[in-house]
Amino acid sequence: GAAILTVLFYLLRHHGRRFDPPASRRTDDLLRILPALHAIDERLGDPELTVAELAAKLFVGQVHFRKLFRRATGKSPVDFIRMRRIETACQLLRGSSVSIKEVAAAAGFAEVPYFYRVFRQQMRVTPAQYRQGAEV
């Protein structure tokens, strides 16, 4: 519920200018993908979450789902999920003292080395540096 609205507002606030379709179509697309956004929110920590499952929530094929999702959010489903997982990891790194391995698992990353690589690419610092308060 609230997390989905937070994500929608984040997308519109930070990426609103990147949306290509007219506003009415974008709103329709966002409403259409709400079940998928809800599923992402519920299963973010599950590394087994797939695009096929998300497409099935909307009763569409994967190719159509990917197009619809990109039109609505400006990102591919995989990129969006990865972004949300990094956001979750950031919250855990700053808000808890659990190990980085536990943070990676809780954020939905099956492999710690992959988590480190993705985190560093997106945040420009390592998870440990981020936890210590490095400027991003």
Secondary structure, 3 states (H helix, E strand, C coil): CHHHHHHHHHHHHHHHHHCCCCHHHHHHHHHHHHHHHHHHHHHCCCCCCCHHHHHHHHCCCHHHHHHHHHHHHCCCHHHHHHHHHHHHHHHHHHHCCCCHHHHHHHCCCCCHHHHHHHHHHHHCCCHHHHHCCCCC
